[in-house]
Amino acid sequence: MKHPVDAHVGKRIRHRRWMVGMTQQQLADKVGIKFQQIQKYETGMNRVSASRLWDIADALGVSISFFFEGLDDARENARSAEADLMADKEALELVRSYYAIPEAQRRRLFDLARVLSDAA
């Protein structure tokens, strides 16, 4: 599961890269990694280490704080979305049903759901 901070930092990386007209490959080359890793950072699937964030900030010409701007707003929006989800009767029923499934089968269902959401 993505952490909201990782997703926010990734969006800010993508935003700045796009603003300076740089491709993922160009950024990856400047930082010394593969472009697939940049993709994972930008989607928030992989967490960016402090030293890597330093390198990315340098390559994009911004301070590290740039990647955290607006984080408080993003955190509030995430809380609001979570509250909305838990207010949804269908979502609550789904969660209750999910936890009623035996653990081994629940794990398989979770893996299937993850594959389906990645394909969407």
Residue, then its C-alpha position, 0 to 999 in steps of 0.5 A: m500500500k502506498h504511503p500518502v507522503d510517498a505518493h505526494v513526493g512522487k507527484r511533485i517529482r513528476h510535476r517538476r520533471w514535466m515543468v522542465g521538459m525532462t523525460q523519465q529517461q533523462l532524469a534517470d540518466k542524470v541520477g544514475i538509475k533506470f527509468q523504471q525506478i523513476q516511474k515507481y517513484e512518481t507513482g509512489m510505489n517505491r519510497v525515495s531515499a533521502s540521498r536519492l531525493w537529494d540527487i533528484a532535487d539537484a537534477l531538477g534544480v529545486s530544493i528538497s523542500f519543493f517535494f513536500e510543498g502542499l503536503d498538509d493539504a494532501r494529508e487533509n484530502a486523504r483523511s477526507a477521502e478515507a472518512d468518505l469511504m468509511a461512510d459508504k455502506e457498500a465499502l463497509e460491507l465489503v470490508r466486513s465481508y473481507y475479514a470474514i473470509p479465512e486468512a489463507q483465502r483472504r490473502r489470495l483474494f487480496d492478491l487478485a484484487r491487487v492484480l485487477s487494480d493494477a490492470a485497470 
